[in-house]
Amino acid sequence: GEEGVGAVYKGLSASMVGLVHVAVQFPMYEGLKARWSETREDGGIDAVAVLSASATSKVVASTVAYPHEVLRSRLQVQRDCPSAGGSSRTRPAIVAEAAAVWRGGGGGGVFRGVV
């Protein structure tokens, strides 16, 4: 069947939430580099500091964005395998799935599998 113009934007809100990783990582990376360059007389930054800023910002951003990845993965499984369960259609699928994850494991449910 035809879904209309709305079908073009289906899932857009969930994708936009995925940008949180970039919104955390890059400003943090640049901030750490700037702060660590202030500790040197020449204002430069060495390779170890760049690597440390990169690794630190990546770990923090990944931790912050992990709940979105859990929800995205669960929604993909449901789309590809409808017998895996479905979300309520009275609200956006990502909201319904977040509620289901929360009911199933609370705050720890969204970080299950992170380590």
C-alpha positions in Angstrom: 0.0 0.0 0.0 0.9 3.6 -0.4 2.0 5.3 2.8 2.3 8.9 1.5 4.7 11.6 2.2 4.9 10.6 5.9 6.6 7.4 4.9 9.6 9.4 3.7 10.3 10.7 7.2 9.4 7.5 9.1 12.2 6.8 11.6 13.7 10.3 11.3 13.3 11.1 15.0 15.1 7.9 16.0 17.9 8.7 13.5 18.2 12.3 14.9 18.7 10.9 18.4 21.6 8.9 17.0 23.5 12.2 16.4 24.0 12.5 20.2 27.2 10.4 19.8 28.7 13.1 17.5 27.3 15.9 19.6 29.2 14.6 22.6 32.4 13.2 21.0 33.7 16.1 18.9 33.2 19.0 21.3 34.7 16.9 24.1 37.7 15.9 21.9 38.3 19.5 20.9 37.9 20.7 24.5 40.4 18.1 25.8 42.9 19.0 23.1 42.6 22.7 23.9 42.9 22.1 27.7 45.9 19.8 27.3 47.7 22.2 24.9 47.5 24.9 27.5 49.8 22.8 29.7 52.6 23.1 27.2 54.8 26.2 26.8 54.6 26.1 23.0 50.8 25.6 23.0 51.2 22.4 21.0 49.9 19.0 21.7 51.7 15.7 21.3 50.5 12.4 19.8 49.9 10.8 23.2 47.6 13.7 24.2 45.7 13.5 20.9 45.3 9.8 21.3 44.1 10.3 24.9 41.7 13.0 23.9 40.3 10.8 21.1 40.0 7.7 23.3 38.4 9.5 26.2 35.9 11.4 24.1 35.0 8.2 22.2 34.4 6.2 25.4 32.2 8.9 26.9 30.2 9.4 23.7 29.7 5.7 23.2 28.5 5.3 26.8 26.1 8.2 26.5 24.8 6.9 23.1 24.6 3.2 24.0 20.9 3.3 25.1 20.0 4.6 21.6 22.0 1.7 20.0 20.1 -0.8 22.2 16.8 0.6 21.1 17.9 0.8 17.4 19.0 -2.8 17.4 15.8 -4.0 19.1 13.7 -2.1 16.6 15.7 -3.6 13.7 15.2 -7.1 15.0 11.5 -6.5 15.3 11.3 -5.1 11.7 13.3 -8.0 10.3 11.6 -10.6 12.4 8.0 -9.6 13.4 7.7 -12.7 15.7 10.3 -11.0 18.0 7.5 -8.7 19.3 6.1 -5.4 18.3 5.7 -2.0 19.7 2.5 -0.2 20.4 1.3 1.8 17.4 -0.3 4.5 19.5 3.1 6.1 20.0 6.4 6.2 18.1 8.1 2.8 18.0 11.2 4.1 19.7 9.2 5.5 22.7 7.3 2.2 23.0 10.5 0.2 22.8 12.2 2.4 25.4 9.3 1.8 27.8 9.6 -1.9 27.2 13.3 -1.9 27.9 12.8 0.1 31.0 10.0 -2.2 32.3 12.3 -5.2 31.6 15.4 -4.0 33.3 15.2 -0.5 34.5 18.2 1.8 34.0 20.4 -1.3 33.7 18.4 -2.6 30.8 19.6 0.1 28.4 23.2 -0.7 29.3 22.9 -4.5 29.2 25.8 -5.8 27.1 28.0 -2.7 27.3 30.9 -4.7 28.8 
